[in-house]
């Protein structure tokens, strides 16, 4: 049966690969990015230009979904902003922007589309191992990792708040994945898993994971610690 899925950050990396997989399987996928040209270049069927740092942009998208009259089965909050910079050199504006996209934008689009999400549906937040308490931390990632930590706690709280009426909320905390973002932040670093490989997992989890999990922050990393 065809499902309706929303994927943020769809112009490249994991989000791009998830959309390709889902569309190939015949699902209706709203692919979201600030870069609408990239989405159209990929010939995605339902591209939408949405800036997660802009509330008006999110409002416009949520109204479009509502007018389409569809029930959303899965929202994959994959979009994220990244910053690798010494703490003392991060400006207030830079720190705020990371949280604006990774936390506030994520929470806003979730709240706006919640009325259109099936009560048995699934909201999957893509986070990071760096945002998990007690995990290995890396210098330079104060803004990024702390924002992902906030998303992890937000996921747990939303699962509790909606546990009686649905939908389900879970987070997938990734280690290093070979994406353009990783290459830009850590030139020369080779991750043990590709964006396409992890996208297969994300797609399957978005449609099936809520049967087994709710309110869980699930580490997805092939390395230890």
C-alpha positions in Angstrom: 0.0 0.0 0.0 1.3 3.4 -0.9 2.3 5.7 2.0 2.7 9.5 2.3 6.1 10.6 3.6 7.7 13.9 4.3 11.5 14.1 4.1 13.3 17.3 5.1 16.8 18.0 3.8 16.1 16.1 0.6 18.5 17.9 -1.8 21.5 15.8 -0.8 22.9 13.2 1.5 20.7 10.8 3.5 17.5 12.7 2.8 18.1 12.6 -1.0 18.7 8.9 -0.9 15.6 8.3 1.3 13.4 10.1 -1.3 14.9 8.1 -4.1 14.2 4.8 -2.3 10.6 5.7 -1.3 9.6 7.0 -4.7 11.0 4.0 -6.4 8.8 1.9 -4.2 5.7 3.9 -5.3 5.2 6.1 -2.2 4.1 9.7 -2.3 7.0 11.7 -1.0 7.1 15.4 -0.2 10.8 16.2 -0.6 11.7 19.4 1.2 14.8 21.6 0.8 15.7 25.3 0.6 17.3 24.3 -2.7 14.3 23.7 -5.0 16.5 23.6 -8.1 18.3 20.5 -6.8 15.0 18.8 -6.1 13.7 19.5 -9.6 17.0 18.4 -11.1 16.5 15.0 -9.5 13.0 14.9 -10.9 11.4 14.3 -7.5 7.6 14.1 -7.9 6.6 16.4 -5.0 9.4 18.9 -4.4 8.7 21.7 -2.0 11.0 24.7 -1.2 10.9 25.2 2.6 13.3 27.1 4.7 13.3 25.6 8.2 14.7 28.9 9.6 11.6 30.8 8.3 8.3 30.3 10.0 6.3 31.8 7.1 7.9 29.2 4.8 6.9 26.3 7.1 3.4 27.7 7.4 3.0 27.8 3.6 4.1 24.2 3.3 1.7 23.0 6.0 -1.2 24.7 4.4 -0.3 23.0 1.1 -0.3 19.6 2.8 -3.7 20.4 4.4 -5.2 21.5 1.1 -4.0 18.3 -0.6 -6.2 16.4 1.9 -3.6 13.6 2.6 -2.8 11.8 5.7 0.9 11.7 6.4 2.3 8.3 7.5 5.8 9.4 8.3 7.7 12.6 8.8 11.5 12.2 8.6 13.2 15.3 10.1 16.5 14.8 8.4 17.5 18.4 7.6 20.3 19.9 9.7 22.8 22.6 9.9 26.4 21.8 10.9 29.2 23.8 12.3 32.8 22.7 13.2 34.4 25.7 14.9 36.2 26.4 18.1 33.8 27.5 20.8 35.5 30.8 21.5 35.2 31.7 17.8 31.5 30.9 17.3 29.4 34.0 17.0 26.0 34.4 18.7 24.4 34.5 15.2 26.1 31.2 14.2 25.1 29.4 17.4 21.5 30.7 17.1 21.3 29.5 13.4 22.4 26.0 14.3 19.6 25.8 16.9 17.1 27.6 14.6 17.4 24.9 12.0 18.2 21.8 14.1 15.8 22.4 17.0 13.3 25.2 16.4 12.8 24.5 12.7 12.4 20.8 13.4 9.9 21.4 16.2 7.9 24.0 14.2 7.4 21.8 11.1 6.5 18.9 13.3 3.9 21.0 15.1 2.5 22.4 11.9 2.0 19.1 10.2 0.9 17.1 13.2 -2.8 17.6 12.4 -2.2 15.8 9.1 -0.2 12.9 10.5 -2.0 9.6 10.9 -2.4 8.7 14.6 -0.6 5.5 13.9 2.1 7.4 12.0 5.7 7.9 12.8 7.9 11.0 13.3 11.6 10.1 13.0 14.2 12.7 14.1 17.6 12.3 12.7 20.2 13.2 15.4 23.8 12.4 16.2 25.8 10.1 18.5 27.4 13.4 19.6 24.1 14.4 21.2 23.8 11.3 23.4 24.9 11.7 27.1 28.1 9.8 27.8 29.1 9.3 24.1 32.5 10.4 22.7 32.5 14.1 22.1 34.6 16.1 19.5 36.1 19.5 19.9 34.5 22.1 17.6 31.0 20.6 17.6 29.6 22.5 20.6 26.8 24.1 18.7 25.9 21.1 16.6 26.1 18.3 19.2 24.3 20.3 21.8 21.5 21.0 19.4 21.2 17.3 18.7 21.1 16.6 22.4 18.1 19.0 22.6 16.4 17.1 19.8 16.9 13.8 21.6 15.2 15.2 24.8 12.5 16.8 22.6 11.8 13.4 21.0 11.3 11.7 24.4 9.0 14.5 25.6 6.8 14.4 22.5 6.5 10.6 22.7 5.2 11.0 26.3 2.8 13.8 25.4 1.3 11.9 22.4 1.5 8.4 23.7 -2.3 8.0 24.1 -3.4 9.5 20.8 -0.3 9.1 18.6 1.7 9.4 16.4 4.9 7.8 17.7 8.2 9.7 18.0 11.7 8.2 17.8 15.2 9.5 17.0 18.0 7.8 15.1 21.4 8.9 16.4 24.0 8.4 13.7 27.7 8.0 13.9 29.8 9.0 10.9 28.0 8.6 7.6 29.6 9.4 4.2 27.7 12.5 3.2 28.6 15.9 1.6 28.1 17.5 5.0 30.7 15.1 6.6 33.2 15.8 3.7 32.8 19.6 4.1 33.2 19.4 7.9 36.0 16.8 8.0 37.9 16.8 4.7 39.5 13.4 4.0 37.6 11.5 6.7 36.1 8.3 5.4 33.0 7.0 7.2 32.3 3.3 7.5 28.8 3.6 5.9 27.4 5.4 2.9 24.4 7.7 2.7 22.5 5.1 0.5 23.1 2.3 3.0 21.8 4.3 5.9 18.9 5.6 3.9 17.6 2.0 3.4 17.5 1.7 7.2 15.9 5.1 7.7 13.2 4.4 5.1 12.3 1.0 6.6 12.4 2.3 10.2 10.1 5.3 9.3 7.3 2.9 8.2 7.8 0.0 10.6 9.8 1.2 13.6 6.8 2.6 15.5 5.5 -0.9 16.0 8.4 -1.6 18.3 9.7 1.7 19.6 8.3 5.0 20.9 10.2 7.7 22.7 13.6 6.0 22.0 16.9 7.5 21.0 18.4 4.7 19.0 22.2 4.7 18.4 23.0 3.8 14.8 26.8 3.4 14.6 29.0 0.6 13.4 31.9 1.8 15.6 32.5 2.0 19.3 32.4 3.8 21.6 
